[in-house]
Amino acid sequence: MAETAETRLAALGITLPPMATPAANYVPAVASGRLLFVSGQVSVAGDQRHVGKVGKDLTVEQGYQAARVCAIGLLANLKAAAGDLDKVVRLIKLTGFVNATPDFDAPHKVVNGCSDLLVEVLGERGRHARSAIGVATLPLGAAVEVEAIAEIA
């Protein structure tokens, strides 16, 4: 039997939460043709509260873990919108924002936390183009926010 995204999640001990209710006037995901645009997921979800500035309040490793929380939110929204993670043909583009000090020069190392988990779960379909950007602030004081574009079947 072929390994699925769900079996990979289970092997990692990850249970996807239900799709979060938006905190403002937007929707969690929008499909246009075969493209699915997933709204930004922050590193403040359930009991996972990664807040503060990387480079001051958090280390790169803590930021990496915060980005993994964002990946779980992305996967939950992908599953809710597509109906099944195995309908994700390809993750196309990821944009990661890191709440960081002005001199922090490693947002790419933080956003790797999201990228790595997406590839662990989706395999080659999870490889994507990406931007990693340091910013002055994020909603709810989150350490990281990540948005995605995916192709779905």
C-alpha positions as CSV (number, residue, x, y, z in Angstrom):
1,M,0.0,0.0,0.0
2,A,1.3,3.4,-1.0
3,E,2.3,5.8,1.8
4,T,-0.1,8.8,2.1
5,A,0.3,12.2,3.5
6,E,-2.0,11.0,6.4
7,T,0.2,8.1,7.2
8,R,3.3,10.4,7.2
9,L,1.5,12.8,9.6
10,A,0.6,9.9,11.9
11,A,4.2,8.6,11.8
12,L,5.3,12.1,12.9
13,G,2.7,12.1,15.7
14,I,0.9,15.1,14.2
15,T,-2.9,15.5,14.3
16,L,-4.2,18.3,12.1
17,P,-6.5,20.8,13.9
18,P,-9.8,21.8,12.3
19,M,-9.4,24.8,9.9
20,A,-9.2,27.9,12.0
21,T,-11.9,30.6,11.9
22,P,-10.4,33.8,10.4
23,A,-9.7,36.5,12.8
24,A,-10.7,39.3,10.4
25,N,-12.5,39.8,7.1
26,Y,-10.9,37.1,4.9
27,V,-11.3,33.4,4.1
28,P,-8.8,30.7,5.0
29,A,-8.3,29.6,1.4
30,V,-9.5,30.5,-2.1
31,A,-9.5,28.2,-5.1
32,S,-9.1,29.6,-8.6
33,G,-9.0,26.8,-11.2
34,R,-6.5,24.3,-10.0
35,L,-4.7,26.8,-7.8
36,L,-5.4,27.1,-4.1
37,F,-4.3,30.2,-2.3
38,V,-4.0,29.6,1.5
39,S,-4.1,32.6,3.8
40,G,-1.2,33.2,6.2
41,Q,-0.9,30.9,9.1
42,V,0.7,32.3,12.3
43,S,2.7,30.5,15.0
44,V,-0.1,31.0,17.5
45,A,-2.4,28.0,17.3
46,G,-4.1,26.2,20.2
47,D,-1.5,25.5,22.9
48,Q,1.3,26.4,20.5
49,R,2.2,30.0,21.2
50,H,5.4,31.1,19.6
51,V,5.5,34.8,20.0
52,G,8.1,37.5,20.0
53,K,11.1,38.5,17.9
54,V,13.6,36.0,16.5
55,G,17.0,37.4,17.4
56,K,15.8,38.9,20.6
57,D,13.1,36.8,22.3
58,L,13.6,33.5,20.4
59,T,16.6,31.7,18.9
60,V,16.7,30.5,15.3
61,E,15.8,27.0,16.5
62,Q,12.8,28.3,18.4
63,G,11.8,30.2,15.2
64,Y,12.2,27.0,13.2
65,Q,9.8,25.3,15.6
66,A,7.4,28.2,15.3
67,A,7.5,27.8,11.5
68,R,6.5,24.1,11.9
69,V,3.4,25.3,13.7
70,C,2.6,27.4,10.6
71,A,3.1,24.3,8.4
72,I,0.6,22.4,10.4
73,G,-1.9,25.2,9.9
74,L,-1.2,25.2,6.2
75,L,-1.7,21.5,6.0
76,A,-5.0,21.7,7.9
77,N,-6.2,24.4,5.5
78,L,-5.0,22.5,2.4
79,K,-6.8,19.4,3.6
80,A,-10.0,21.3,4.4
81,A,-10.1,23.1,1.1
82,A,-9.0,20.2,-1.1
83,G,-10.8,17.5,0.8
84,D,-7.7,15.3,1.0
85,L,-4.0,16.1,1.3
86,D,-3.3,13.6,-1.5
87,K,-5.2,15.9,-3.9
88,V,-2.3,18.3,-3.5
89,V,-0.6,17.9,-6.9
90,R,2.2,20.3,-5.9
91,L,3.0,23.0,-3.4
92,I,4.0,25.9,-5.7
93,K,5.0,28.8,-3.6
94,L,5.6,29.6,0.1
95,T,6.1,33.0,1.5
96,G,7.4,33.2,5.1
97,F,7.5,36.2,7.3
98,V,9.7,36.2,10.4
99,N,9.1,38.7,13.2
100,A,12.7,39.6,13.7
101,T,15.1,42.2,15.0
102,P,16.4,44.7,12.4
103,D,19.8,43.0,12.3
104,F,18.5,39.4,12.0
105,D,19.9,38.0,8.8
106,A,18.6,34.4,8.8
107,P,14.9,34.3,8.2
108,H,15.6,31.6,5.6
109,K,16.8,29.3,8.5
110,V,13.6,29.9,10.4
111,V,11.2,29.3,7.5
112,N,13.1,26.0,6.8
113,G,10.9,24.7,9.7
114,C,7.8,25.1,7.6
115,S,9.5,23.9,4.3
116,D,11.0,20.8,6.0
117,L,7.7,19.7,7.5
118,L,5.8,20.2,4.2
119,V,8.3,18.0,2.4
120,E,8.2,15.4,5.2
121,V,4.5,15.1,4.8
122,L,3.9,15.7,1.1
123,G,7.2,14.2,-0.3
124,E,8.4,15.7,-3.6
125,R,5.0,17.3,-4.0
126,G,5.9,19.5,-1.1
127,R,9.0,21.0,-2.7
128,H,8.3,24.7,-3.6
129,A,9.6,28.1,-4.6
130,R,9.9,30.3,-1.5
131,S,10.6,33.7,-0.1
132,A,11.7,34.3,3.5
133,I,11.4,37.8,4.8
134,G,12.1,39.5,8.1
135,V,9.5,41.9,9.3
136,A,8.9,44.4,12.2
137,T,5.7,42.8,13.5
138,L,3.1,40.1,12.9
139,P,-0.5,39.6,14.0
140,L,-0.9,38.5,17.6
141,G,2.8,39.0,18.2
142,A,3.5,35.8,16.3
143,A,7.1,34.9,15.6
144,V,6.3,33.5,12.1
145,E,3.6,33.7,9.5
146,V,3.5,31.6,6.3
147,E,1.2,31.6,3.3
148,A,1.1,29.2,0.4
149,I,-0.1,28.6,-3.2
150,A,-0.7,25.0,-4.2
151,E,-2.0,23.1,-7.2
152,I,-4.8,20.7,-6.5
153,A,-6.4,17.9,-8.5
